[in-house]
Amino acid sequence: MTDTVVDRPDRRQYELEVDGVVAFIEYEPGDGRVAATHTVVPEALGGRGVGSTLVRGMLDDLRARGLKIEPRCPFVAAWIGKHPDYADLVAA
């Protein structure tokens, strides 16, 4: 599996392609922040850590760009809860 997570601003989503199948996180851009609204990991990719790789890639990109996250998606919120080293990215 590749771990290259790509921001697709025209689609408002971060994407990770694995074996020709795309997992993604939909988002809404805002002022200095991004609201993660929905995560989709197709069944064919389930149980392979694709969702975690996707969230980590998105958050690493946001950190590099100096942006914060609003984790409206339950999956993203739960992932951040399990990885406190990313808690500083959560918008107040």
N, CA and C atoms as an extended XYZ file, in Angstrom:
276
Properties=species:S:1:pos:R:3:atomname:S:1:resname:S:1:resid:I:1 pbc="F F F"
N         0.854       -1.193        0.000 N   MET     1
C         0.000        0.000        0.000 CA  MET     1
C         0.888        1.240        0.000 C   MET     1
N         0.528        2.166       -0.846 N   THR     2
C         1.215        3.451       -0.838 CA  THR     2
C         0.629        4.295        0.288 C   THR     2
N         1.412        5.201        0.797 N   ASP     3
C         0.889        6.053        1.868 CA  ASP     3
C         0.788        7.501        1.405 C   ASP     3
N         0.668        7.690        0.097 N   THR     4
C         0.586        9.033       -0.458 CA  THR     4
C        -0.853        9.530       -0.435 C   THR     4
N        -1.116       10.422        0.489 N   VAL     5
C        -2.434       11.039        0.616 CA  VAL     5
C        -2.383       12.355       -0.149 C   VAL     5
N        -3.363       12.560       -1.005 N   VAL     6
C        -3.362       13.715       -1.895 CA  VAL     6
C        -4.577       14.590       -1.613 C   VAL     6
N        -4.336       15.891       -1.505 N   ASP     7
C        -5.430       16.857       -1.359 CA  ASP     7
C        -5.977       17.162       -2.743 C   ASP     7
N        -7.284       17.023       -2.906 N   ARG     8
C        -7.972       17.337       -4.153 CA  ARG     8
C        -8.943       18.488       -3.870 C   ARG     8
N        -8.435       19.734       -3.841 N   PRO     9
C        -9.286       20.869       -3.466 CA  PRO     9
C       -10.502       21.047       -4.380 C   PRO     9
N       -10.379       20.652       -5.651 N   ASP    10
C       -11.513       20.765       -6.563 CA  ASP    10
C       -12.661       19.846       -6.164 C   ASP    10
N       -12.340       18.756       -5.451 N   ARG    11
C       -13.350       17.814       -4.964 CA  ARG    11
C       -13.630       17.996       -3.475 C   ARG    11
N       -12.824       18.862       -2.840 N   ARG    12
C       -12.894       19.064       -1.393 CA  ARG    12
C       -12.737       17.742       -0.644 C   ARG    12
N       -11.678       17.033       -1.003 N   GLN    13
C       -11.394       15.790       -0.300 CA  GLN    13
C        -9.917       15.428       -0.384 C   GLN    13
N        -9.490       14.709        0.650 N   TYR    14
C        -8.181       14.084        0.658 CA  TYR    14
C        -8.395       12.654        0.189 C   TYR    14
N        -7.496       12.161       -0.666 N   GLU    15
C        -7.658       10.837       -1.243 CA  GLU    15
C        -6.426        9.977       -1.032 C   GLU    15
N        -6.678        8.674       -0.934 N   LEU    16
C        -5.625        7.672       -0.875 CA  LEU    16
C        -6.058        6.530       -1.782 C   LEU    16
N        -5.282        6.282       -2.829 N   GLU    17
C        -5.606        5.192       -3.760 CA  GLU    17
C        -4.790        3.959       -3.405 C   GLU    17
N        -5.484        2.836       -3.287 N   VAL    18
C        -4.853        1.567       -2.971 CA  VAL    18
C        -5.427        0.518       -3.918 C   VAL    18
N        -4.552       -0.121       -4.664 N   ASP    19
C        -4.974       -1.170       -5.594 CA  ASP    19
C        -6.094       -0.698       -6.519 C   ASP    19
N        -6.013        0.543       -6.969 N   GLY    20
C        -7.002        1.083       -7.892 CA  GLY    20
C        -8.313        1.516       -7.252 C   GLY    20
N        -8.398        1.423       -5.930 N   VAL    21
C        -9.607        1.813       -5.193 CA  VAL    21
C        -9.259        3.060       -4.360 C   VAL    21
N       -10.181        4.028       -4.338 N   VAL    22
C        -9.909        5.290       -3.661 CA  VAL    22
C       -10.701        5.414       -2.361 C   VAL    22
N        -9.990        5.676       -1.279 N   ALA    23
C       -10.594        6.039        0.006 CA  ALA    23
C       -10.437        7.552        0.122 C   ALA    23
N       -11.364        8.205        0.820 N   PHE    24
C       -11.268        9.657        0.892 CA  PHE    24
C       -11.923       10.218        2.139 C   PHE    24
N       -11.507       11.451        2.466 N   ILE    25
C       -12.121       12.244        3.532 CA  ILE    25
C       -12.646       13.509        2.878 C   ILE    25
N       -13.937       13.745        3.002 N   GLU    26
C       -14.527       14.978        2.499 CA  GLU    26
C       -14.299       16.081        3.520 C   GLU    26
N       -14.121       17.304        3.022 N   TYR    27
C       -13.895       18.414        3.933 CA  TYR    27
C       -14.504       19.702        3.409 C   TYR    27
N       -14.646       20.640        4.333 N   GLU    28
C       -15.090       21.994        4.016 CA  GLU    28
C       -13.986       22.936        4.447 C   GLU    28
N       -13.413       23.700        3.503 N   PRO    29
C       -12.361       24.642        3.880 CA  PRO    29
C       -12.942       25.831        4.620 C   PRO    29
N       -12.144       26.396        5.505 N   GLY    30
C       -12.565       27.572        6.262 CA  GLY    30
C       -11.384       28.495        6.476 C   GLY    30
N       -11.580       29.488        7.281 N   ASP    31
C       -10.538       30.471        7.564 CA  ASP    31
C        -9.524       29.879        8.548 C   ASP    31
N        -8.391       29.425        8.043 N   GLY    32
C        -7.341       28.871        8.889 CA  GLY    32
C        -7.627       27.478        9.400 C   GLY    32
N        -8.674       26.866        8.877 N   ARG    33
C        -9.052       25.527        9.340 CA  ARG    33
C        -9.757       24.747        8.237 C   ARG    33
N        -9.836       23.454        8.460 N   VAL    34
C       -10.533       22.548        7.558 CA  VAL    34
C       -11.456       21.698        8.419 C   VAL    34
N       -12.723       21.592        8.009 N   ALA    35
C       -13.673       20.743        8.721 CA  ALA    35
C       -13.773       19.404        7.998 C   ALA    35
N       -13.309       18.343        8.643 N   ALA    36
C       -13.434       16.997        8.091 CA  ALA    36
C       -14.856       16.528        8.359 C   ALA    36
N       -15.613       16.254        7.290 N   THR    37
C       -17.035       15.968        7.452 CA  THR    37
C       -17.422       14.506        7.253 C   THR    37
N       -16.648       13.757        6.473 N   HIS    38
C       -17.060       12.378        6.175 CA  HIS    38
C       -15.863       11.593        5.651 C   HIS    38
N       -15.696       10.381        6.152 N   THR    39
C       -14.631        9.493        5.690 CA  THR    39
C       -15.254        8.287        5.013 C   THR    39
N       -14.693        7.925        3.845 N   VAL    40
C       -15.167        6.756        3.107 CA  VAL    40
C       -13.985        5.838        2.822 C   VAL    40
N       -14.060        4.630        3.363 N   VAL    41
C       -13.096        3.585        3.046 CA  VAL    41
C       -13.906        2.441        2.450 C   VAL    41
N       -13.788        2.230        1.136 N   PRO    42
C       -14.554        1.160        0.499 CA  PRO    42
C       -14.297       -0.194        1.155 C   PRO    42
N       -15.311       -1.026        1.143 N   GLU    43
C       -15.248       -2.340        1.778 CA  GLU    43
C       -14.031       -3.144        1.320 C   GLU    43
N       -13.662       -3.001        0.060 N   ALA    44
C       -12.521       -3.742       -0.481 CA  ALA    44
C       -11.215       -3.391        0.220 C   ALA    44
N       -11.165       -2.239        0.886 N   LEU    45
C        -9.949       -1.798        1.570 CA  LEU    45
C       -10.033       -1.942        3.084 C   LEU    45
N       -11.145       -2.436        3.577 N   GLY    46
C       -11.358       -2.553        5.014 CA  GLY    46
C       -10.340       -3.447        5.696 C   GLY    46
N        -9.992       -3.099        6.932 N   GLY    47
C        -9.105       -3.921        7.750 CA  GLY    47
C        -7.638       -3.843        7.379 C   GLY    47
N        -7.277       -2.879        6.552 N   ARG    48
C        -5.891       -2.768        6.100 CA  ARG    48
C        -5.202       -1.505        6.607 C   ARG    48
N        -5.854       -0.764        7.473 N   GLY    49
C        -5.255        0.453        8.009 CA  GLY    49
C        -5.339        1.641        7.073 C   GLY    49
N        -6.151        1.525        6.042 N   VAL    50
C        -6.272        2.597        5.055 CA  VAL    50
C        -6.845        3.862        5.687 C   VAL    50
N        -7.858        3.723        6.517 N   GLY    51
C        -8.469        4.884        7.160 CA  GLY    51
C        -7.461        5.633        8.022 C   GLY    51
N        -6.672        4.899        8.783 N   SER    52
C        -5.652        5.529        9.633 CA  SER    52
C        -4.597        6.239        8.805 C   SER    52
N        -4.149        5.594        7.741 N   THR    53
C        -3.155        6.212        6.866 CA  THR    53
C        -3.716        7.487        6.247 C   THR    53
N        -4.970        7.449        5.870 N   LEU    54
C        -5.642        8.597        5.264 CA  LEU    54
C        -5.727        9.772        6.238 C   LEU    54
N        -6.172        9.510        7.455 N   VAL    55
C        -6.295       10.575        8.457 CA  VAL    55
C        -4.920       11.153        8.792 C   VAL    55
N        -3.947       10.298        9.012 N   ARG    56
C        -2.597       10.766        9.341 CA  ARG    56
C        -2.040       11.639        8.210 C   ARG    56
N        -2.227       11.221        6.973 N   GLY    57
C        -1.746       11.991        5.832 CA  GLY    57
C        -2.407       13.348        5.736 C   GLY    57
N        -3.715       13.386        5.971 N   MET    58
C        -4.438       14.659        5.940 CA  MET    58
C        -3.925       15.583        7.042 C   MET    58
N        -3.808       15.048        8.257 N   LEU    59
C        -3.367       15.877        9.381 CA  LEU    59
C        -1.926       16.350        9.213 C   LEU    59
N        -1.065       15.513        8.672 N   ASP    60
C         0.313       15.935        8.417 CA  ASP    60
C         0.340       17.080        7.405 C   ASP    60
N        -0.520       17.001        6.393 N   ASP    61
C        -0.596       18.072        5.400 CA  ASP    61
C        -1.120       19.359        6.037 C   ASP    61
N        -2.153       19.244        6.845 N   LEU    62
C        -2.698       20.435        7.504 CA  LEU    62
C        -1.649       21.080        8.406 C   LEU    62
N        -0.916       20.263        9.149 N   ARG    63
C         0.136       20.792       10.032 CA  ARG    63
C         1.193       21.533        9.207 C   ARG    63
N         1.609       20.948        8.103 N   ALA    64
C         2.629       21.572        7.256 CA  ALA    64
C         2.143       22.900        6.681 C   ALA    64
N         0.850       23.039        6.493 N   ARG    65
C         0.268       24.255        5.926 CA  ARG    65
C        -0.169       25.245        7.006 C   ARG    65
N         0.015       24.880        8.275 N   GLY    66
C        -0.342       25.772        9.375 CA  GLY    66
C        -1.832       25.896        9.598 C   GLY    66
N        -2.588       24.854        9.240 N   LEU    67
C        -4.045       24.864        9.388 CA  LEU    67
C        -4.487       23.995       10.559 C   LEU    67
N        -5.680       24.252       11.044 N   LYS    68
C        -6.291       23.468       12.115 CA  LYS    68
C        -7.383       22.571       11.525 C   LYS    68
N        -7.844       21.625       12.338 N   ILE    69
C        -8.884       20.686       11.916 CA  ILE    69
C       -10.105       20.818       12.806 C   ILE    69
N       -11.271       20.758       12.216 N   GLU    70
C       -12.537       20.592       12.933 CA  GLU    70
C       -12.983       19.175       12.632 C   GLU    70
N       -12.810       18.258       13.555 N   PRO    71
C       -13.140       16.857       13.289 CA  PRO    71
C       -14.638       16.561       13.443 C   PRO    71
N       -15.425       16.964       12.469 N   ARG    72
C       -16.870       16.699       12.500 CA  ARG    72
C       -17.186       15.243       12.184 C   ARG    72
N       -16.307       14.591       11.478 N   CYS    73
C       -16.470       13.175       11.149 CA  CYS    73
C       -16.097       12.340       12.374 C   CYS    73
N       -16.967       11.433       12.793 N   PRO    74
C       -16.673       10.613       13.972 CA  PRO    74
C       -15.392        9.787       13.857 C   PRO    74
N       -15.105        9.291       12.666 N   PHE    75
C       -13.890        8.492       12.487 CA  PHE    75
C       -12.648        9.344       12.721 C   PHE    75
N       -12.620       10.532       12.141 N   VAL    76
C       -11.479       11.440       12.313 CA  VAL    76
C       -11.343       11.849       13.782 C   VAL    76
N       -12.462       12.169       14.416 N   ALA    77
C       -12.433       12.567       15.832 CA  ALA    77
C       -11.893       11.433       16.702 C   ALA    77
N       -12.353       10.217       16.455 N   ALA    78
C       -11.889        9.069       17.236 CA  ALA    78
C       -10.401        8.812       17.005 C   ALA    78
N        -9.956        8.962       15.781 N   TRP    79
C        -8.543        8.737       15.470 CA  TRP    79
C        -7.673        9.738       16.216 C   TRP    79
N        -8.066       11.000       16.188 N   ILE    80
C        -7.301       12.019       16.909 CA  ILE    80
C        -7.302       11.711       18.412 C   ILE    80
N        -8.426       11.230       18.936 N   GLY    81
C        -8.506       10.865       20.344 CA  GLY    81
C        -7.524        9.770       20.727 C   GLY    81
N        -7.192        8.901       19.781 N   LYS    82
C        -6.247        7.813       20.034 CA  LYS    82
C        -4.802        8.213       19.750 C   LYS    82
N        -4.621        9.386       19.157 N   HIS    83
C        -3.283        9.858       18.797 CA  HIS    83
C        -3.094       11.288       19.317 C   HIS    83
N        -2.833       11.431       20.613 N   PRO    84
C        -2.766       12.752       21.232 CA  PRO    84
C        -1.690       13.670       20.645 C   PRO    84
N        -0.728       13.108       19.912 N   ASP    85
C         0.290       13.946       19.298 CA  ASP    85
C        -0.281       14.810       18.161 C   ASP    85
N        -1.550       14.577       17.815 N   TYR    86
C        -2.228       15.397       16.809 CA  TYR    86
C        -3.289       16.313       17.427 C   TYR    86
N        -3.479       16.231       18.735 N   ALA    87
C        -4.516       17.019       19.401 CA  ALA    87
C        -4.297       18.523       19.253 C   ALA    87
N        -3.071       18.948       19.080 N   ASP    88
C        -2.786       20.374       18.929 CA  ASP    88
C        -3.366       20.957       17.637 C   ASP    88
N        -3.746       20.091       16.709 N   LEU    89
C        -4.316       20.562       15.435 CA  LEU    89
C        -5.812       20.840       15.515 C   LEU    89
N        -6.448       20.403       16.586 N   VAL    90
C        -7.895       20.581       16.715 CA  VAL    90
C        -8.210       22.048       16.994 C   VAL    90
N        -9.073       22.623       16.151 N   ALA    91
C        -9.461       24.027       16.300 CA  ALA    91
C       -10.269       24.198       17.576 C   ALA    91
N       -10.010       25.286       18.285 N   ALA    92
C       -10.718       25.558       19.534 CA  ALA    92
C       -12.109       26.063       19.280 C   ALA    92
